[in-house]
């Protein structure tokens, strides 16, 4: 979204559009608003991805620019909740999302923070097939795609040699139905009803097979568990519901 003027005729920006996207951006970035569940889990996701990348590329995770020089693709980036902190850590981040409103909200928030992030309203299938990335993120995405194998194959093709992919998703079993759908959507109302379809959830074994078909092997895996008493998320050996994996070339 350009905020510039067009010659002597004055601004071409529609103030109503700016207001709309400003409101959406504010909603995405409000830690106590509609996106509160994402904000609660975000520090855990950030640290997990950062540490995995630093191990892989021999960086110091305590360094403020530990991801400097690394090219990162965040698929389904929303309004940039992962893109912005990784940009601040030095990564060259490309954030893609099929929603034009999400991308507009992301661009607006990045401009306010004076951050240079390459946001694109597109999909992995539409990206230039010659583009390559050191790190590809698919966080809470694969449970929403129509063909998991095809999606992961496209992701794998975009990795540079020696690159890293991080995937987070939800397991498919009775427990995930009870917690991720009944609990999160109907009882706690963290998410709008209908956000997830249980039959689209992916088991760790299924994910491993899909990745292997794309010549990627899981090198790290962890469960992600919510503690109601502490009101926070933590890493766990329990992968029954939410889980994350790191995958690398075989």
Secondary structure, DSSP 4 states (H G I P E B T S, - for coil): ----B-TTS-B---HHHHHHHHHHHHHHT-TTSTTHHHHHHHHHHHHHHHHHHHHHTT--TTSTTTTTT-EEEEET-TTTTTHHHHHHTT-EEEEE-S-HHHHHHHHHHHHHTT---EEES--TTTS-TT--EEEEEEES-GGG-S-HHHHHHHHHHTEEEEEEEEEEEE--SHHHIIIIIIIIIIIS--S-TTS--GGG---HHHHHHHHHHTTEEEEEEEEEEEETTTTEEEEES--SSEEEEEEEE-
